[in-house]
Amino acid sequence: MLLDHRTYICRPGTIRKQLALYQEYGLAAQTRHLGMPVAYLTTETGDVNCYVHVWAYEDAADRERRRAAMQADPEWIEFLRRSAEAGYLVSQNNSLMRPVDFLPQPVRAGG
């Protein structure tokens, strides 16, 4: 299993707007190609302008195939356009990670 851990930082005061934009224009397209995320989280303490999501894939080839299909989806392209136009995002950090072998692996939902 390969986990794609993504952290996004929004301009102060815009995280709710960014998440609403995603919910309306991005969620359906993304989950259609990637399945449901392992986690989609907002920060309780620390940087309150931050949100994180984690996606699970069988391996790097599965990730590449699913993400390529998503990137070609007109609905996803429209979400990216709207998100860029809104300008709420400041930065993004992605980490590809593997679960340790001494604990149960996360369940990959819907996909």
C-alpha distance (Angstrom), angle and dihedral (degrees) to the residues before:
residue distance angle dihedral
M1 . . .
L2 3.79 . .
L3 3.81 120.9 .
D4 3.78 121.7 -155.8
H5 3.82 107.3 -153.4
R6 3.82 111.6 -166.7
T7 3.80 125.8 -172.8
Y8 3.80 121.0 -169.9
I9 3.80 127.4 -169.9
C10 3.80 118.7 -156.3
R11 3.77 129.9 -160.6
P12 3.82 109.1 -92.6
G13 3.77 112.0 -80.4
T14 3.82 95.8 15.0
I15 3.81 105.8 85.3
R16 3.82 93.7 96.9
K17 3.81 90.0 50.0
Q18 3.82 91.6 49.7
L19 3.80 92.4 48.8
A20 3.82 91.3 47.4
L21 3.81 89.4 50.7
Y22 3.80 90.0 50.6
Q23 3.80 92.7 46.6
E24 3.80 92.4 51.6
Y25 3.80 101.1 38.9
G26 3.82 110.5 14.6
L27 3.79 111.8 32.8
A28 3.81 98.7 73.4
A29 3.80 94.2 47.9
Q30 3.78 94.2 44.4
T31 3.79 96.4 48.3
R32 3.80 90.7 43.7
H33 3.81 88.3 64.4
L34 3.81 104.5 25.9
G35 3.80 102.3 31.7
M36 3.78 119.5 -132.9
P37 3.81 117.2 -31.2
V38 3.78 121.2 -110.2
A39 3.81 86.0 -128.7
Y40 3.82 138.9 -3.8
L41 3.79 109.5 -171.9
T42 3.78 143.6 173.4
T43 3.78 122.8 -153.3
E44 3.80 118.4 -95.5
T45 3.80 95.0 -175.6
G46 3.78 132.8 9.2
D47 3.80 118.0 30.3
V48 3.81 102.0 15.8
N49 3.81 89.5 -170.1
C50 3.81 90.3 68.3
Y51 3.79 134.4 94.9
V52 3.79 130.7 178.6
H53 3.75 135.4 -159.7
V54 3.79 131.2 -175.7
W55 3.80 125.7 -156.8
A56 3.81 125.9 -169.2
Y57 3.80 125.5 -142.5
E58 3.78 133.8 177.0
D59 3.81 90.5 -122.5
A60 3.80 142.1 -39.2
A61 3.82 92.8 -70.3
D62 3.82 91.5 53.6
R63 3.81 89.8 49.4
E64 3.80 92.5 48.8
R65 3.82 92.8 48.6
R66 3.82 95.4 47.3
R67 3.80 94.7 44.3
A68 3.83 92.3 47.5
A69 3.81 89.8 54.0
M70 3.80 90.4 48.7
Q71 3.82 93.0 48.1
A72 3.83 89.1 54.5
D73 3.83 93.7 50.0
P74 3.84 110.8 108.1
E75 3.81 90.8 -145.0
W76 3.83 91.1 55.5
I77 3.80 91.2 45.3
E78 3.81 88.9 53.7
F79 3.81 90.8 50.7
L80 3.82 90.6 51.3
R81 3.80 90.2 49.8
R82 3.81 92.5 50.4
S83 3.80 91.9 45.1
A84 3.81 92.5 51.1
E85 3.79 91.1 46.3
A86 3.83 91.7 50.8
G87 3.81 91.0 51.6
Y88 3.80 96.0 -154.1
L89 3.82 95.7 134.6
V90 3.80 120.2 85.4
S91 3.80 101.3 174.7
Q92 3.78 145.7 -9.5
N93 3.79 130.5 -153.7
N94 3.81 123.0 -169.0
S95 3.78 126.3 -167.2
L96 3.79 124.5 -176.3
M97 3.80 108.5 -148.3
R98 3.80 140.5 177.3
P99 3.81 125.1 -144.1
V100 3.80 118.2 -112.6
D101 3.79 115.2 -107.9
F102 3.83 97.0 -125.8
L103 3.84 97.2 65.9
P104 3.82 131.2 52.5
Q105 3.80 114.9 -87.4
P106 3.80 119.4 -113.3
V107 3.77 114.6 -98.9
R108 3.78 115.2 -108.1
A109 3.78 103.9 -137.2
G110 3.77 126.1 -150.2
G111 3.62 102.7 -8.2
